[in-house]
Amino acid sequence: MRSLILLIVMSISLVVNAKGADKTGIYIVPTSPEFVQYSRFEVQILDSYAGDSTQVISYIFPEVLTGEPNRVLSLKRIPDTLNSWESDQLIAHCTTLGESFSCNISFKKEIQAYWNWHRFIIPFAHASSTALSKEKSIAHLSTMGFTLEAQSGLSHVIDEWFSNEPGGILIYDFK
């Protein structure tokens, strides 16, 4: 199943585009095939990868997953690496293929252990003072204008995001 998701990711990377300073990307939550249509989210890239000297990448995290709009996720390059980035809670292992930049984003092991212990409330981006909650994210769906069918599919994706690794895959064109 994960192989199918990665194949879809590679296909999507061909259509992800960057428009001048307004770069957009795709964030994908790995999920079962029947929910793939609900697992892709367009994200605004704030600090784009621009080559080996890039020290920070950041983007606005999908509102559907967090239950709040405009939550910024920033990752700093791990010293002495070419493709690894981190925040307080996340780690991303990234690669480039042509003009595409993609990252497998996971929760750090100690955060994952905390998350599994507390199940639904975890600290996330150090820039935000509110913790993420699966229930909050699912409840927020009803305020976003989705049909009941879409809410059901998105609820499944949110559940997958809160319980699987990697948490997601970020892809965008950097040139």
C-alpha positions as CSV (number, residue, x, y, z in Angstrom):
1,M,0.0,0.0,0.0
2,R,2.8,2.4,0.9
3,S,4.4,1.7,-2.5
4,L,1.2,2.7,-4.2
5,I,1.2,6.0,-2.3
6,L,4.8,6.7,-3.2
7,L,4.0,6.0,-6.9
8,I,1.1,8.5,-6.6
9,V,3.5,11.0,-4.9
10,M,6.0,10.8,-7.8
11,S,3.1,11.4,-10.3
12,I,1.9,14.4,-8.3
13,S,5.4,15.9,-8.2
14,L,5.2,16.3,-12.0
15,V,2.2,18.7,-11.6
16,V,3.2,20.6,-8.5
17,N,4.2,24.1,-9.5
18,A,5.8,27.2,-8.2
19,K,4.6,30.7,-9.3
20,G,7.3,33.3,-8.6
21,A,7.4,34.1,-4.9
22,D,4.1,32.3,-4.3
23,K,5.2,28.7,-4.2
24,T,2.7,26.0,-3.5
25,G,3.3,22.3,-2.8
26,I,1.4,19.2,-2.0
27,Y,1.3,17.5,1.5
28,I,0.2,13.9,1.3
29,V,-0.8,11.7,4.2
30,P,-0.1,8.1,3.5
31,T,-3.4,6.2,3.7
32,S,-5.3,3.2,2.3
33,P,-6.3,3.4,-1.4
34,E,-9.9,4.1,-0.7
35,F,-9.1,7.4,1.0
36,V,-6.4,8.6,-1.3
37,Q,-8.7,11.2,-2.8
38,Y,-8.9,12.9,0.7
39,S,-5.2,12.6,1.5
40,R,-3.7,15.4,-0.6
41,F,-3.5,19.0,0.5
42,E,-2.2,22.1,-1.2
43,V,0.2,24.0,1.0
44,Q,1.7,27.5,0.7
45,I,5.5,27.3,0.8
46,L,7.0,30.2,2.9
47,D,10.7,29.4,2.9
48,S,11.6,27.3,0.0
49,Y,14.5,24.9,-0.5
50,A,16.9,26.8,-2.9
51,G,19.9,24.5,-2.9
52,D,22.5,23.0,-0.5
53,S,23.0,26.3,1.4
54,T,19.3,26.5,2.4
55,Q,19.0,26.5,6.2
56,V,15.2,26.8,6.8
57,I,12.2,25.4,5.0
58,S,8.7,26.3,6.1
59,Y,5.1,26.0,4.9
60,I,1.6,26.6,6.1
61,F,0.3,23.2,7.4
62,P,-3.0,21.9,6.1
63,E,-5.9,23.3,8.2
64,V,-7.8,20.0,7.7
65,L,-5.1,18.2,9.7
66,T,-4.6,20.8,12.5
67,G,-8.1,22.1,12.9
68,E,-6.7,25.7,12.6
69,P,-5.8,28.0,9.7
70,N,-2.4,29.4,8.9
71,R,-0.3,27.2,11.2
72,V,3.3,27.6,10.1
73,L,5.7,24.7,10.2
74,S,9.4,25.6,10.1
75,L,12.2,23.1,9.8
76,K,15.9,23.9,10.2
77,R,18.7,21.9,8.5
78,I,20.3,19.4,10.8
79,P,24.0,20.4,11.0
80,D,26.4,18.5,8.7
81,T,23.6,17.0,6.7
82,L,22.5,17.6,3.1
83,N,18.9,16.3,3.4
84,S,17.8,16.2,7.0
85,W,15.7,18.9,8.7
86,E,14.0,19.2,12.1
87,S,11.9,21.2,14.4
88,D,11.4,20.5,18.1
89,Q,8.9,17.7,17.3
90,L,9.5,16.7,13.7
91,I,12.2,15.4,11.5
92,A,12.2,15.5,7.7
93,H,14.4,13.5,5.3
94,C,14.3,15.2,2.0
95,T,15.6,14.7,-1.5
96,T,15.6,16.5,-4.9
97,L,14.8,15.0,-8.2
98,G,15.2,17.5,-11.1
99,E,13.4,20.6,-9.9
100,S,11.3,18.8,-7.3
101,F,12.0,18.8,-3.6
102,S,10.3,16.1,-1.5
103,C,10.4,15.2,2.2
104,N,9.2,12.3,4.3
105,I,8.1,14.0,7.5
106,S,7.9,12.1,10.8
107,F,7.5,12.8,14.5
108,K,10.7,12.4,16.4
109,K,10.8,9.1,18.4
110,E,10.5,10.8,21.8
111,I,7.5,12.8,20.6
112,Q,6.0,9.7,19.0
113,A,6.3,7.9,22.4
114,Y,4.6,10.9,24.2
115,W,2.0,11.0,21.5
116,N,1.2,7.3,21.9
117,W,1.1,7.6,25.6
118,H,-1.3,10.6,25.6
119,R,-3.0,9.5,22.4
120,F,-4.6,12.7,21.2
121,I,-2.9,15.8,22.6
122,I,0.7,16.5,21.5
123,P,2.9,19.5,21.3
124,F,3.6,20.3,17.7
125,A,5.1,23.4,16.2
126,H,7.1,25.4,18.8
127,A,5.8,28.6,17.2
128,S,2.3,27.8,18.4
129,S,1.1,27.6,22.0
130,T,-1.8,25.2,21.3
131,A,-1.4,21.4,21.1
132,L,-2.9,19.4,18.3
133,S,-5.8,17.2,18.9
134,K,-7.3,14.5,16.7
135,E,-10.8,15.3,18.0
136,K,-10.3,19.1,17.5
137,S,-9.2,18.5,13.9
138,I,-12.1,16.1,13.1
139,A,-14.7,18.5,14.8
140,H,-13.3,21.4,12.8
141,L,-14.2,19.6,9.5
142,S,-17.9,20.4,10.0
143,T,-17.1,24.2,10.0
144,M,-15.2,23.9,6.7
145,G,-18.2,23.2,4.4
146,F,-17.4,19.6,3.5
147,T,-20.1,17.1,2.7
148,L,-20.8,14.3,5.2
149,E,-19.0,11.9,2.8
150,A,-16.0,14.1,2.6
151,Q,-15.9,14.6,6.3
152,S,-16.0,10.8,6.8
153,G,-13.0,10.3,4.3
154,L,-11.1,13.2,5.8
155,S,-11.7,11.9,9.4
156,H,-10.1,8.6,8.3
157,V,-7.1,10.6,6.9
158,I,-6.8,12.6,10.1
159,D,-6.8,9.4,12.1
160,E,-4.0,8.0,9.8
161,W,-2.0,11.2,10.2
162,F,-2.3,11.0,14.0
163,S,-1.2,7.3,14.1
164,N,1.2,6.5,11.3
165,E,4.8,7.3,10.2
166,P,5.7,9.0,8.2
167,G,3.1,11.6,9.1
168,G,3.2,13.0,5.6
169,I,5.1,13.7,2.4
170,L,5.8,17.2,1.2
171,I,6.5,17.9,-2.5
172,Y,7.1,21.1,-4.5
173,D,9.1,22.5,-7.3
174,F,11.9,24.7,-6.0
175,K,13.1,26.3,-9.2
